[in-house]
Amino acid sequence: MPPMREKTDMDMQNAPALRSQTLGEEAVDHRNALFYAMGVRDSDVSKPQVAIVNSWNELNPGHYHFKTVIDDMKQAIRESGGLPIELPVTGICDGIPSNTPGDRYTLPSRDLVSAEVESQVEGNQLDGMIMLGSCDKVVPGMVMTALRLNLPSVIFTGGYMLPGHAHGKMITLTHTKQAYAACQGGLMTREEYKEVVRNACPTTGVCPFMGTANTMCAFAEVLGLSLAGNASVEANSPEWRRLARESAVKIVELIRADRKPLDFIDRQSFLNCVRYIMAVGGSTNSLLHLPAAARQAGIALDWDDFDRISGEIPLISAIYPNHPSYSMPEFDKAGGVWTVLRELDRAGLLHSQSEGIWGVLSETAKQAGPADGEVIHTVESPIAGQGGIAILRGNLAANGAAVKFSAVDEAALRFRGPAKVFNSEMEGWQALLADKITAGDVVVIRYEGPRGSPGMPHLETFMAAVLGKRLGDRLALITDGRFSGATGGLAIGYLSPEAYEGGPLAIVRDGDWIAVDIPARTLELEVDEAEIQRRFSSWQPLKKPASGWLNLYRKMTNQSELGATIF
């Protein structure tokens, strides 16, 4: 790569005015005085002021390695003629608080990230931002801010961690939960379980399955805010480090050109993202994050769009949990995000003229390799004829519920059984481990929605235990909570309205029969309307304790189909 040159006076004269320099002489000089206190040179204060929004911390392996490239990125910004300014923001790993009370904070942290970035960048009137984030809530929070502020923006994601191996099989973080349930049920020894724990996460990076993090990294890229190749690159690799430097160069170019997200992102951009997610069996959490992000740009996007597109787009790539052994290294080797986009574009299934910081979609997709027919299929020979997510409706979910049916055994696509009702995931999980839940049951776990919990924790632990006990196709879960993108089995969540808001899930009783029909897109409580109304006449919502930020989130958030967001 040739060395970058400092921008000349002529370059500066031709560039649009920088907002950091148009605040009035007194305001500019006042901030410059404070810059000088931190060692910024007089020759630098008039350059584009670039926020490096860094979610690095020592509690998140998906973000831990950002520290190794931050100096290179700062140097690239300087060499491109900008002034790099590193700013810290929240970066929670969903895995660390999983199955603890802390999990209630993970979804609200998305809105917290968005507010933090806005406060740092808008409060300081900076010229543009490059945001470093990888994980489930951090990336969508950053996308939300980029669209709301509409300043020149780049998102640089952390790449995938390598999968682990134990007992001769590929394993990831989610296999630890399955192994725990198997150990508790006598299907695995304690030492075998501990071996899975020790080997599940061998490197830093994003968990290497088609979970929420990888889905969101791809969302940022397909939407047009990350450089091509960023979402399906190995963490810590030379290619990842190259992309870090090029992303830093790109943000200065965007600032100088005054090129903002809403100059190229529109409704078709979001629909392309939904099409991609369906084609790879992406996370159901996209049903929260994409509508929440679209709202920031004034773009209409709802669950009907997801369900309609699911019927139009075939599933052409499957890695875990949609495939038993393939993970991100196989997906990367097969061409990753852009080979999927190339295949969809070749079949006329994308809006080809959508643009991003990578250029025009159709032109960029042509540079990707063809589908290998194994990890990434052609549209003519798909894995399944429909995308990976379905929206169900019925008297249990008037506003909708979601299921990742690409991870559901075909035998369980239609399921009917008696309800076993719990008011928290912990209650249900403990009952499952104690064999109080059996094959044929429809488990109802309620008051885990955005307001009911509050915070809408994911119920991955319960479903991982279901898979660990080998009940994946013989038991259904119905919940107003959400799921990890790694969740497999018949897991139906995001029910709206939630139980806390008076959704019918609130009055389901043990023994009530519930029928699920994914092909027909229905979810029905087999109790007549008069009985439902009779039960509601004496119903009072269960109010779980919450203080501080969670209490504020409960008061301000909307329902799942609107993104479960305060914005």
C-alpha positions as CSV (number, residue, x, y, z in Angstrom):
1,M,0.0,0.0,0.0
2,P,1.6,3.4,-1.0
3,P,2.3,5.9,1.8
4,M,-0.4,8.5,2.3
5,R,0.4,12.1,1.9
6,E,-0.5,15.1,4.0
7,K,-3.3,17.1,2.5
8,T,-2.2,20.4,0.9
9,D,-3.6,23.9,1.3
10,M,-5.3,23.5,-2.1
11,D,-7.0,20.3,-0.8
12,M,-8.3,22.3,2.1
13,Q,-9.5,25.2,0.0
14,N,-11.6,22.8,-2.1
15,A,-13.1,20.9,0.8
16,P,-16.5,21.8,2.3
17,A,-16.4,23.9,5.5
18,L,-15.8,21.9,8.6
19,R,-18.5,22.4,11.3
20,S,-15.8,22.3,14.0
21,Q,-14.4,25.4,12.5
22,T,-17.6,27.3,11.9
23,L,-18.8,27.7,15.5
24,G,-17.7,31.3,15.8
25,E,-14.2,32.6,16.7
26,E,-14.7,32.7,20.4
27,A,-16.1,29.1,20.6
28,V,-13.3,27.8,18.3
29,D,-10.6,29.5,20.3
30,H,-12.1,28.4,23.6
31,R,-12.0,24.7,22.6
32,N,-8.5,25.2,21.0
33,A,-7.2,26.4,24.4
34,L,-8.3,23.1,25.9
35,F,-6.9,21.1,23.0
36,Y,-3.5,22.8,23.6
37,A,-3.6,21.5,27.2
38,M,-3.6,18.0,25.9
39,G,-0.7,18.5,23.6
40,V,-2.6,19.1,20.3
41,R,-0.5,21.3,18.0
42,D,-1.6,24.6,16.7
43,S,-1.2,23.3,13.1
44,D,-3.7,20.4,13.9
45,V,-6.7,22.2,15.4
46,S,-8.0,23.4,12.0
47,K,-8.0,19.9,10.5
48,P,-11.1,17.6,10.3
49,Q,-11.8,16.6,13.9
50,V,-12.5,12.8,13.7
51,A,-14.1,11.0,16.6
52,I,-12.7,7.5,17.0
53,V,-15.6,6.1,19.0
54,N,-14.0,3.1,20.7
55,S,-16.0,0.5,22.6
56,W,-12.9,-1.4,23.7
57,N,-12.9,-2.9,27.2
58,E,-11.6,-5.8,29.1
59,L,-15.1,-7.5,29.5
60,N,-15.7,-8.2,25.8
61,P,-13.6,-10.6,23.7
62,G,-15.4,-9.2,20.6
63,H,-13.9,-5.8,21.3
64,Y,-10.7,-6.6,23.2
65,H,-8.4,-6.6,20.2
66,F,-9.4,-3.1,19.1
67,K,-6.6,-1.9,21.3
68,T,-4.1,-3.5,18.9
69,V,-5.1,-1.3,15.9
70,I,-6.1,2.0,17.5
71,D,-2.6,3.5,17.1
72,D,-2.5,2.5,13.4
73,M,-5.9,4.0,12.8
74,K,-4.9,7.3,14.5
75,Q,-1.8,7.4,12.4
76,A,-3.8,6.8,9.2
77,I,-6.1,9.7,10.1
78,R,-3.2,12.0,10.7
79,E,-1.5,11.0,7.5
80,S,-4.8,11.7,5.7
81,G,-4.9,15.2,7.1
82,G,-7.3,14.7,10.1
83,L,-7.1,15.1,13.8
84,P,-8.0,11.8,15.6
85,I,-9.9,12.1,18.9
86,E,-10.5,8.8,20.7
87,L,-13.7,8.6,22.8
88,P,-14.8,5.7,24.9
89,V,-18.4,4.3,24.9
90,T,-20.1,1.3,26.5
91,G,-19.5,-2.1,24.9
92,I,-21.3,-4.9,26.6
93,C,-20.7,-8.6,25.6
94,D,-24.1,-10.4,25.7
95,G,-22.3,-13.6,26.8
96,I,-20.8,-12.3,30.1
97,P,-24.2,-11.5,31.8
98,S,-26.1,-14.4,30.2
99,N,-28.4,-16.2,32.6
100,T,-27.8,-13.6,35.3
101,P,-29.9,-10.6,36.4
102,G,-27.4,-8.5,34.4
103,D,-28.9,-9.8,31.1
104,R,-31.7,-7.3,31.6
105,Y,-29.2,-4.6,30.7
106,T,-28.0,-5.8,27.4
107,L,-30.8,-4.7,25.1
108,P,-31.2,-1.3,26.9
109,S,-27.4,-0.9,26.4
110,R,-28.0,-0.5,22.6
111,D,-29.9,2.7,23.3
112,L,-27.3,3.8,25.9
113,V,-24.6,3.3,23.3
114,S,-26.6,5.4,20.9
115,A,-27.1,8.2,23.4
116,E,-23.4,8.1,24.5
117,V,-22.1,8.4,20.9
118,E,-24.6,11.3,20.3
119,S,-23.5,13.0,23.5
120,Q,-19.8,12.7,22.7
121,V,-19.9,13.6,19.0
122,E,-22.8,16.1,18.9
123,G,-21.9,17.6,22.2
124,N,-18.4,18.3,21.0
125,Q,-19.5,19.3,17.5
126,L,-17.0,17.0,15.8
127,D,-16.8,16.6,12.0
128,G,-17.3,12.9,11.6
129,M,-16.9,9.6,13.4
130,I,-15.4,6.2,12.9
131,M,-17.0,3.8,15.4
132,L,-15.3,0.6,16.6
133,G,-17.8,-2.1,17.7
134,S,-18.6,-5.7,17.1
135,C,-21.3,-7.1,19.3
136,D,-25.0,-7.6,19.5
137,K,-26.2,-4.2,20.8
138,V,-23.2,-2.1,20.2
139,V,-23.2,-2.1,16.4
140,P,-27.0,-1.4,16.0
141,G,-26.6,1.4,18.6
142,M,-23.9,2.9,16.5
143,V,-25.9,2.6,13.3
144,M,-28.8,4.3,15.1
145,T,-26.6,7.2,15.9
146,A,-25.0,7.5,12.5
147,L,-28.5,7.8,10.9
148,R,-29.9,10.1,13.6
149,L,-26.9,12.6,13.5
150,N,-26.3,12.1,9.7
151,L,-22.6,13.0,10.0
152,P,-19.9,11.4,7.9
153,S,-19.6,7.9,9.5
154,V,-17.7,4.6,9.2
155,I,-18.3,1.5,11.4
156,F,-15.3,-0.8,11.8
157,T,-16.2,-4.2,13.3
158,G,-13.9,-6.7,15.0
159,G,-14.0,-9.8,12.8
160,Y,-14.8,-13.3,14.0
161,M,-13.1,-15.4,16.6
162,L,-12.1,-18.9,15.6
163,P,-14.4,-21.8,16.7
164,G,-13.2,-24.2,19.3
165,H,-13.0,-28.0,19.2
166,A,-13.8,-30.6,21.8
167,H,-14.6,-34.3,21.5
168,G,-13.7,-34.2,17.8
169,K,-16.4,-31.6,17.1
170,M,-16.7,-27.9,16.3
171,I,-17.9,-26.0,19.3
172,T,-18.7,-22.3,20.1
173,L,-19.8,-20.4,23.2
174,T,-23.4,-21.6,23.0
175,H,-22.3,-25.2,23.2
176,T,-21.2,-24.6,26.8
177,K,-24.8,-24.1,27.8
178,Q,-25.9,-27.3,25.9
179,A,-23.1,-29.2,27.6
180,Y,-24.1,-28.0,31.0
181,A,-27.7,-29.3,30.5
182,A,-26.3,-32.6,29.1
183,C,-24.0,-32.9,32.1
184,Q,-26.9,-32.3,34.5
185,G,-29.0,-34.8,32.7
186,G,-26.3,-37.5,32.8
187,L,-25.6,-37.4,29.1
188,M,-22.1,-36.1,29.6
189,T,-19.5,-36.3,32.4
190,R,-18.4,-33.2,34.3
191,E,-14.9,-33.4,32.9
192,E,-16.3,-33.6,29.3
193,Y,-18.5,-30.5,30.1
194,K,-15.5,-28.6,31.5
195,E,-13.5,-29.5,28.4
196,V,-16.2,-27.7,26.3
197,V,-16.0,-24.7,28.5
198,R,-12.2,-24.5,28.3
199,N,-12.1,-24.8,24.5
200,A,-15.2,-23.0,23.3
201,C,-13.6,-19.5,22.7
202,P,-10.0,-19.9,21.6
203,T,-9.4,-16.4,20.3
204,T,-10.8,-12.9,20.6
205,G,-13.4,-11.7,18.1
206,V,-17.1,-12.1,17.4
207,C,-18.6,-15.5,18.3
208,P,-18.2,-17.5,15.0
209,F,-21.8,-18.5,14.4
210,M,-24.8,-16.7,12.7
211,G,-25.7,-15.0,15.9
212,T,-26.8,-11.5,16.5
213,A,-23.2,-10.1,16.4
214,N,-22.4,-11.5,13.0
215,T,-25.8,-10.5,11.7
216,M,-25.4,-6.9,12.9
217,C,-21.8,-6.6,11.6
218,A,-23.2,-7.7,8.2
219,F,-26.1,-5.3,8.6
220,A,-23.7,-2.3,9.0
221,E,-21.8,-3.4,5.9
222,V,-24.7,-4.2,3.6
223,L,-26.4,-0.9,4.8
224,G,-23.3,0.9,3.5
225,L,-21.5,2.0,6.7
226,S,-18.6,-0.5,6.7
227,L,-16.0,-1.3,4.1
228,A,-16.6,-4.4,1.9
229,G,-15.2,-7.5,3.6
230,N,-15.2,-6.2,7.2
231,A,-18.1,-8.4,8.5
232,S,-16.7,-11.7,7.4
233,V,-13.0,-11.4,8.2
234,E,-11.0,-13.2,10.8
235,A,-10.2,-11.1,13.9
236,N,-6.5,-10.2,14.4
237,S,-5.6,-11.3,10.8
238,P,-3.5,-9.2,8.5
239,E,-6.6,-8.5,6.4
240,W,-8.5,-7.3,9.4
241,R,-5.6,-4.9,10.3
242,R,-5.6,-3.6,6.7
243,L,-9.3,-2.9,6.9
244,A,-8.8,-1.0,10.1
245,R,-6.3,1.3,8.4
246,E,-8.4,1.7,5.3
247,S,-11.5,2.5,7.4
248,A,-9.5,5.3,9.1
249,V,-8.5,6.7,5.7
250,K,-12.1,6.4,4.5
251,I,-13.6,8.6,7.3
252,V,-11.4,11.5,6.4
253,E,-12.4,11.1,2.7
254,L,-16.0,11.2,3.7
255,I,-15.6,14.3,5.9
256,R,-13.8,16.1,3.1
257,A,-16.5,15.2,0.6
258,D,-19.2,16.0,3.2
259,R,-20.7,12.6,2.3
260,K,-23.3,11.6,5.0
261,P,-25.2,8.4,5.6
262,L,-28.6,9.7,4.4
263,D,-27.0,10.8,1.1
264,F,-27.0,7.1,0.1
265,I,-29.1,5.1,2.7
266,D,-32.8,4.8,2.0
267,R,-35.6,2.3,2.4
268,Q,-34.2,0.1,-0.4
269,S,-30.9,-0.1,1.6
270,F,-32.8,-1.5,4.6
271,L,-34.7,-3.9,2.4
272,N,-31.5,-5.2,1.0
273,C,-30.3,-5.9,4.5
274,V,-33.5,-7.8,5.3
275,R,-32.9,-9.9,2.1
276,Y,-29.4,-10.7,3.1
277,I,-30.5,-11.7,6.6
278,M,-33.1,-14.0,5.2
279,A,-30.6,-15.6,2.8
280,V,-28.2,-16.5,5.6
281,G,-30.7,-17.4,8.4
282,G,-29.6,-14.4,10.4
283,S,-30.6,-13.5,14.0
284,T,-34.2,-12.8,15.0
285,N,-32.8,-9.8,16.9
286,S,-32.7,-8.1,13.6
287,L,-36.5,-7.7,14.1
288,L,-35.6,-5.3,16.9
289,H,-32.5,-3.6,15.6
290,L,-33.4,-2.8,12.0
291,P,-36.8,-1.1,12.7
292,A,-35.1,0.8,15.5
293,A,-32.4,2.0,13.2
294,A,-34.8,2.8,10.3
295,R,-36.8,5.1,12.7
296,Q,-33.8,7.3,13.2
297,A,-33.7,8.0,9.5
298,G,-37.5,8.4,9.1
299,I,-37.7,5.2,7.1
300,A,-40.7,2.9,7.4
301,L,-39.7,-0.7,8.1
302,D,-42.0,-3.2,9.9
303,W,-42.3,-6.9,10.6
304,D,-44.6,-7.4,7.5
305,D,-41.6,-6.4,5.4
306,F,-39.5,-9.2,7.1
307,D,-42.2,-11.8,6.6
308,R,-42.9,-10.8,3.0
309,I,-39.2,-10.9,2.1
310,S,-38.8,-14.2,3.9
311,G,-41.3,-15.7,1.4
312,E,-39.3,-14.2,-1.5
313,I,-35.7,-14.9,-0.6
314,P,-34.3,-18.5,-0.5
315,L,-32.0,-19.6,2.3
316,I,-28.7,-20.0,0.4
317,S,-26.1,-20.2,3.2
318,A,-26.2,-21.9,6.6
319,I,-23.7,-21.9,9.4
320,Y,-24.2,-22.8,13.0
321,P,-27.0,-22.9,14.4
322,N,-28.5,-23.4,11.0
323,H,-25.8,-26.0,10.2
324,P,-24.3,-28.5,12.6
325,S,-20.6,-27.9,11.8
326,Y,-20.0,-24.9,9.5
327,S,-19.1,-21.7,11.2
328,M,-17.6,-18.3,10.2
329,P,-14.2,-19.6,8.8
330,E,-16.1,-21.7,6.3
331,F,-18.3,-18.8,5.4
332,D,-15.3,-16.5,5.0
333,K,-13.5,-19.0,2.8
334,A,-16.6,-19.4,0.6
335,G,-16.6,-15.6,0.0
336,G,-18.6,-14.3,2.9
337,V,-21.1,-11.4,2.8
338,W,-20.3,-10.3,-0.7
339,T,-20.6,-13.7,-2.4
340,V,-24.1,-14.0,-0.9
341,L,-24.9,-10.5,-2.2
342,R,-23.4,-11.4,-5.6
343,E,-25.6,-14.5,-5.8
344,L,-28.8,-12.6,-4.8
345,D,-27.9,-9.7,-7.2
346,R,-27.3,-12.2,-10.0
347,A,-30.8,-13.5,-9.5
348,G,-32.3,-10.0,-9.5
349,L,-33.3,-10.2,-5.8
350,L,-31.6,-7.0,-4.6
351,H,-31.9,-3.3,-5.3
352,S,-28.6,-3.3,-7.4
353,Q,-28.1,0.5,-7.4
354,S,-28.0,0.9,-3.7
355,E,-24.8,2.6,-2.5
356,G,-22.5,2.5,0.5
357,I,-19.0,3.7,1.4
358,W,-18.0,0.6,-0.7
359,G,-19.5,2.1,-3.9
360,V,-22.5,0.8,-5.9
361,L,-23.8,-2.6,-4.8
362,S,-23.9,-4.3,-8.1
363,E,-20.4,-3.2,-9.0
364,T,-18.9,-4.2,-5.7
365,A,-20.8,-7.6,-5.8
366,K,-19.2,-8.4,-9.1
367,Q,-15.8,-8.4,-7.5
368,A,-16.8,-11.3,-5.2
369,G,-16.3,-14.9,-6.1
370,P,-19.1,-17.3,-7.1
371,A,-21.1,-19.5,-4.8
372,D,-19.3,-22.7,-3.9
373,G,-22.5,-24.7,-3.8
374,E,-21.7,-26.1,-0.3
375,V,-21.4,-23.3,2.3
376,I,-23.0,-20.7,-0.1
377,H,-25.5,-22.1,-2.5
378,T,-26.9,-20.7,-5.7
379,V,-30.4,-19.3,-5.8
380,E,-31.3,-22.1,-8.2
381,S,-30.2,-24.8,-5.7
382,P,-31.0,-23.3,-2.3
383,I,-30.9,-24.9,1.1
384,A,-34.5,-24.0,1.6
385,G,-37.0,-22.2,-0.6
386,Q,-37.7,-19.4,2.0
387,G,-35.7,-17.2,4.2
388,G,-34.9,-18.0,7.8
389,I,-37.4,-16.0,9.8
390,A,-41.2,-16.1,10.1
391,I,-43.7,-13.8,11.7
392,L,-46.6,-15.6,13.4
393,R,-49.9,-14.0,14.4
394,G,-53.0,-15.1,16.2
395,N,-54.9,-14.6,19.4
396,L,-51.6,-14.9,21.4
397,A,-49.7,-12.4,19.4
398,A,-51.9,-9.8,17.6
399,N,-48.9,-7.7,16.7
400,G,-46.7,-10.6,15.9
401,A,-44.2,-13.1,17.2
402,A,-41.0,-14.4,15.6
403,V,-39.3,-17.7,15.0
404,K,-36.0,-18.5,13.3
405,F,-37.4,-21.5,11.4
406,S,-34.2,-22.1,9.6
407,A,-33.0,-23.6,12.9
408,V,-36.2,-25.6,13.5
409,D,-36.4,-29.3,12.7
410,E,-38.9,-29.9,9.9
411,A,-40.9,-32.2,12.1
412,A,-41.6,-29.4,14.5
413,L,-42.9,-26.8,12.0
414,R,-46.4,-27.7,13.2
415,F,-46.7,-28.3,16.9
416,R,-49.5,-28.5,19.4
417,G,-49.4,-29.2,23.1
418,P,-50.4,-28.3,26.7
419,A,-48.9,-25.2,28.2
420,K,-46.5,-25.1,31.2
421,V,-46.3,-21.6,32.4
422,F,-43.5,-19.7,34.1
423,N,-43.0,-16.0,35.0
424,S,-39.2,-15.9,34.4
425,E,-36.6,-17.8,32.4
426,M,-34.9,-18.9,35.6
427,E,-38.1,-20.7,36.8
428,G,-38.5,-22.4,33.5
429,W,-34.8,-23.4,33.2
430,Q,-34.7,-24.9,36.7
431,A,-37.9,-26.9,35.9
432,L,-36.3,-28.2,32.7
433,L,-33.2,-29.3,34.5
434,A,-35.4,-31.0,37.1
435,D,-37.3,-32.9,34.4
436,K,-40.5,-31.2,35.2
437,I,-40.8,-30.2,31.5
438,T,-41.1,-33.1,29.1
439,A,-41.5,-33.8,25.4
440,G,-44.8,-32.5,24.0
441,D,-45.0,-29.5,26.3
442,V,-45.5,-25.9,25.1
443,V,-43.5,-23.9,27.6
444,V,-44.7,-20.4,28.2
445,I,-42.1,-18.0,29.8
446,R,-43.7,-14.5,30.2
447,Y,-42.9,-11.1,31.8
448,E,-39.6,-11.1,30.0
449,G,-40.6,-8.5,27.5
450,P,-39.2,-4.9,27.1
451,R,-41.2,-3.5,30.0
452,G,-42.1,-6.7,31.9
453,S,-38.6,-7.8,32.7
454,P,-37.7,-4.9,32.1
455,G,-34.9,-5.1,29.5
456,M,-36.0,-8.1,27.5
457,P,-33.3,-10.6,28.3
458,H,-32.6,-13.4,25.8
459,L,-33.7,-16.9,26.6
460,E,-30.7,-18.7,25.1
461,T,-29.9,-20.5,28.3
462,F,-33.3,-22.2,28.4
463,M,-33.2,-23.3,24.7
464,A,-29.6,-24.4,24.9
465,A,-30.7,-26.7,27.8
466,V,-33.6,-28.0,25.6
467,L,-31.0,-28.9,22.9
468,G,-28.6,-30.3,25.5
469,K,-31.4,-32.6,26.7
470,R,-32.1,-33.5,23.1
471,L,-35.6,-32.1,23.1
472,G,-35.1,-29.6,20.2
473,D,-37.9,-31.0,18.0
474,R,-40.2,-32.3,20.8
475,L,-40.8,-29.1,22.8
476,A,-41.9,-25.6,22.0
477,L,-41.1,-22.3,23.8
478,I,-43.4,-19.3,23.6
479,T,-42.2,-16.1,25.2
480,D,-42.3,-12.3,25.1
481,G,-38.6,-12.3,25.7
482,R,-36.0,-12.6,22.9
483,F,-33.3,-15.0,21.8
484,S,-29.7,-15.1,21.0
485,G,-29.0,-15.5,17.3
486,A,-27.4,-18.8,18.2
487,T,-30.7,-20.2,19.5
488,G,-31.9,-23.4,17.8
489,G,-35.1,-25.4,18.3
490,L,-38.7,-24.3,18.2
491,A,-38.2,-21.0,20.0
492,I,-41.0,-18.4,19.4
493,G,-40.4,-15.1,20.9
494,Y,-40.8,-11.3,20.8
495,L,-44.6,-11.7,21.4
496,S,-46.4,-8.4,21.1
497,P,-48.1,-7.1,23.0
498,E,-46.1,-8.5,25.9
499,A,-47.7,-9.9,29.1
500,Y,-46.9,-6.8,31.1
501,E,-48.9,-4.7,28.7
502,G,-51.9,-7.0,28.8
503,G,-51.0,-9.3,26.0
504,P,-52.9,-12.6,26.1
505,L,-49.8,-14.4,27.2
506,A,-50.5,-13.0,30.6
507,I,-53.6,-15.2,31.2
508,V,-52.4,-18.5,29.8
509,R,-52.7,-21.3,32.4
510,D,-51.0,-24.6,32.8
511,G,-52.8,-27.2,30.7
512,D,-54.2,-24.7,28.1
513,W,-53.6,-26.0,24.6
514,I,-51.5,-23.9,22.2
515,A,-51.1,-24.6,18.5
516,V,-48.1,-23.4,16.4
517,D,-48.2,-23.6,12.6
518,I,-45.1,-22.0,11.1
519,P,-46.1,-22.7,7.4
520,A,-49.5,-21.0,8.0
521,R,-47.8,-18.3,10.2
522,T,-50.3,-18.8,13.1
523,L,-50.0,-19.0,16.9
524,E,-53.2,-19.8,18.7
525,L,-54.3,-20.2,22.3
526,E,-57.1,-22.8,22.2
527,V,-59.3,-21.0,24.7
528,D,-62.5,-19.2,23.7
529,E,-62.7,-15.4,23.7
530,A,-65.2,-15.3,26.5
531,E,-62.9,-17.3,28.8
532,I,-60.0,-15.0,27.9
533,Q,-62.0,-11.9,28.8
534,R,-63.1,-13.6,32.1
535,R,-59.5,-14.2,33.1
536,F,-58.5,-10.7,32.3
537,S,-61.3,-9.3,34.5
538,S,-59.2,-10.2,37.6
539,W,-55.7,-9.9,36.1
540,Q,-53.0,-7.6,37.5
541,P,-49.6,-7.4,35.8
542,L,-46.6,-8.8,37.6
543,K,-44.2,-5.9,38.2
544,K,-40.6,-7.1,38.6
545,P,-38.4,-4.7,40.6
546,A,-36.3,-2.2,38.6
547,S,-34.4,0.9,39.5
548,G,-32.2,3.5,37.8
549,W,-31.6,3.0,34.1
550,L,-33.8,-0.1,33.9
551,N,-36.7,1.7,35.5
552,L,-36.2,4.6,33.0
553,Y,-36.1,2.2,30.1
554,R,-39.3,0.5,31.3
555,K,-41.1,3.9,31.3
556,M,-39.8,5.0,27.9
557,T,-39.4,1.9,25.7
558,N,-41.9,0.9,23.0
559,Q,-42.9,-2.7,22.1
560,S,-40.9,-5.3,20.2
561,E,-42.4,-4.7,16.7
562,L,-41.2,-1.0,17.0
563,G,-37.7,-2.0,18.1
564,A,-38.0,-2.0,21.9
565,T,-36.3,1.4,21.9
566,I,-36.6,4.6,23.8
567,F,-35.9,6.6,20.6
